[in-house]
């Protein structure tokens, strides 16, 4: 079948991502300020660490190409049957704004294009199963030798993973909605009609879950993107690769469907009307890369193109995205709202933990609330937050959070895990009024199981921090940045072009 053929051939694209990773690492030098040194950028060795909340930001599963192709029938065969989609949708409810629909985006696709494939659906079910295993501690007893309580797992037999403890948000794209529905199917295989449905919040997420919403969060952002994309070193590199762009576009010409030339998405690649209708222009780099990866993974490349061409185009797109998004003014203007939401969610959880401990100290135990009442009202802050999004979301967050570059590009189904970790005093002599002393709240990041260190904070050994204090992370997210013309002026001088302050981007 088409599906079994695709499963076997998708592994052929793996070397591409390894090659991309080397380029990504080479582009890791940041325009952010020098890292801040903290004398104790790690928990005390004699303390206990308890995971209090986990945030998961994941990329959708394998998809069909966004750009329309002529062979619609073939791409239709790669998609799940409608009854399969109905099956994974059971137990979920979509929450959209009461007025107006989602902002339409050029990368949403139409018809069978830009949709989650059957392979992608299976990937996301597997991700849900894997996350369930990572988050649950199945034993009543704990490892007293480990600094982490419950072996670093969020859920325990006493406080289990339950649908009422999960909050879900997604961009309003069919492929991200279906992806998180498949993930939830894997995470809650025994869910039935008796359970209250999980709400998937889609409200306005298309405006800030991705760095390139259409329209942008502000007109100034689009101006900033164009300014950064016209820097001499970018123009020089693109001039050298112009022949490649035209050659690949010409090779794909016979396979393109109606409207392919008008598709527009990507940081610094927004087309105006004249470009969209100019047939002499090559396809945008983001389009070329997504088409080549989809075709190459299914052994459908035009005969005049090679895997080396796929690698060259994809390498350039990766370099282009990071060369622009790693600039702090663009990183903040495009991803600050989402990053702030993540930080605010963790801060609210910290406050709730303090309130709960005060209630228990005053004799009001959460265990006195009946399970049915608890499940119906779900009055507490979520333990687990899941955000279904895109590779551009992950790239944007890695840049705005100033995280170390991972070893591999975020492939389909990649998941960024953000853990809120409470550091507790482990000395019984320091327990006051029967309450554990909280020393600090830390945040740890990982991508697909690999820890990502924070490049903006270092310890005494000048090593990037594996955990960062939540309060300092909040300060970093809200810090100000300026962009000056290269070689012009000083702070306050005439060379100031853009500034980021108090959540607003200004053009000077």
Secondary structure, DSSP 8 states (H G I E B T S, - for coil): -HHHHHHHHHGGGHHHHHHHHHHHHHT---SS---EE-TT-S--TTSEEEEEEEEEEEE---B--SS-BS-HHHHHHTB--HHHHHHHHTTEEEE--SSS-----TTS--TTTT-BBHHHHHHHHHHHHHHHHHHEE--SS--TTSSBGGGG-SEESSS---GGGEEEEE-S-HHHHHHHHHHHHHH-TT--TTS--EEEE-TTGGGTSSTT-SS-S-HHHHHHHHHHHTSHHHHHHHHHTHHHHHHHHHHHGGGB-TTGGG---STT----HHHHT-TTS---HHHHHHHHHHHHHTT---TT--HHHHHHHHHHHHHHHHHHHTSHHHHHHHHHHHHHHHHHHHHHHHHHHHHHHHHHHTT--GGGS-HHHHHHH--S--SEEEEEE-HHHHHHHHHHTTB---SS---TT-EEEEEEEEEE---GGG-BTTB--EEEEEEEEEETTEEE-EEEEE-TT--EESSEEHHHHHHHHT--EEEE-TT---TTSTTEEEEEETTEEEE-
